Amino acid sequence: MKLASRGLPATIVHLFLSDPDFEKPLVEELRPAVTQVVPDLGLMAEVDLAALRCAAFARQVLPDVHAVSAASINAWADTIIDAVAGVLPDEQPWRLHLWPVYGEGRAGMNRCALIRTALMERMKKRRRHLLRSLEDADSILTPQTSLVQAVLTAPDAGWLSVCRAPDAHALRGLISPFIGGWLPWAEDKNAPSRAFAKLVESELRLGKQIAAGETVVDLGAAPGSWTYIALQRGAFVTALDRSELREDLMRNPRLRFQTGDAFKFAPPEVVDWLICDVIAAPLRSIDLLLEWLRDRRMRNFVVTIKFQGGDEYGLLRQLKEHAASQCEDFHLKRLCANKNEVCAFGRV
């Protein structure tokens, strides 16, 4: 992975946002690069992002981050403009992620809305080219898109990061296209269980969904939440488990159910998707994914790695070392919909 020649140097300080309960695993994941713990927010680390490629326990990454002190709405707007003017490529699209992490209620959100309004007014007067190229999107970052992130830790303080194109796209295994790296849980009361939300979130982060006519293998499928999503999309599903899926799914003509061991199954030909949310020891799921990758059995995948406690997280190094190099696009992330688990997803 090569960053833009005028983009990020190899080793500068970046801010890794974390969930409070998973700050310690993130410290271990980034060790020895951590330089500072930012209370209630995340970690500062001096690391080569291109070499790191992914951080499973980071909710979002702010590359080359700088502290901001801005006493007023207008001061915040001016600070952001000063950071991007003459830095972002002319006429190329850019996005602004602006959000608060302080207080309760809507005070922080209201302040961010006022900052954005002030920013727009200023760009109308003296930076029209920046206003024209500002995207209002919440989708996958393209190689042409720069990303500006401003997180308010107080009304008058916070952090600012400017990641120029094409670096934001090149670092897509680390940088989320969603504000703060946060996605709300998907809702569907008809799904067999809430586990379906993990598959939907993985698809959104990957920027690719299971499509009609595609072939899918669902390992450890019962009670059928991931198969449910694939069938809804019009895919043809081979589902394996020792127990049958929900009755309505079993009747679907596009489902082929097999009773058996998910870890011993190999498809007769390459499939479009491997999806797997099986309950198993983490090393078994890791080995399963690596085996499928080595044999090129699938084109896309979403696999959950489930943990019993906190002493097994180090096993994820095997995926970083051996899976990422075999993929065009590789993500390893503790999703918003995950509990004590991590999802690996990507394109082979």
Helices and strands as residue ranges (DSSP letters): E 12-17, G 20-22, H 23-30, E 34-38, E 42-47, H 49-52, E 60-62, E 66-69, H 73-84, E 94-100, H 107-126, H 128-133, E 134-135, E 146-154, E 157-163, H 167-170, G 179-181, H 196-206, E 215-219, H 225-232, E 236-241, H 247-250, E 255-259, G 262-264, E 271-276, H 282-294, E 298-306, G 313-315, H 316-322, G 324-326, E 329-333, E 341-347
